[in-house]
């Protein structure tokens, strides 16, 4: 499987790849072994991404040009089913980052952690190395998507001979940052925006219990834990209505 050779479903103009967690890792495994290395961007799309892209054409363009858009939201799985093109499963970015760190350890690839609050990336790197013996952490840096910091951050990543890059600036800043620097990142072969995943790794934020995840109610758990997110959560019912209307008009 090569970039964009597998099937995709388009939901409200945003492409979502027809992948599972395993096929995503299989694809990444091929990319990190490519010679010469070329950068592949992965976006962890959820309904909030889709709604944000409706009012941010630059973000929409990034998603449409990404090498892989994984379905990081159960709402996308439901919306794809309404179109008769059901996605295999939700591919949670917060889980993918752990599997990818393990893959880096197995393949001897160097992982750079960029973003999150001060000290979080460094702590996450230490935790990863404890969990995955042999993992090479190329570097860690909190940084920001501020253009004034751009060149300095790029230099850190390139000089560290990075293979895989995690960017935790939050969407859409992280995804735009990767797209903007795609041709400047040297040996990086995979770059992925990971949102708050490093907070989960370090325990600063907890994921929902497994039974809540199994019921596809992780979004509700997070809202109860972080009620200040309620305005952002309004995107969910809007997304559901628009995706349902789109599926009806396609029949």
Secondary structure, DSSP 8 states (H G I E B T S, - for coil): --TTTS-EEEETTEEEE---HHHHHHHHHHHHT-SS---EEEEEE-HHHHHHHHH-HHHHHHHHH-SEEEE-SHHHHHHHHHTT---S----HHHHHHHHHHHHHHHT-EEEEEESSTTHHHHHHHHHHHHSTT-EEEEEE---S-HHHHHHHHHHHHHTT-SEEEEES-TTHHHHHHHHTTTT-TT--EEEE-TTHHHHHHTSS----HHHHHTT-HHHHHHHH-GGGHHHHHHHHHHHHHHHHHHHHT-
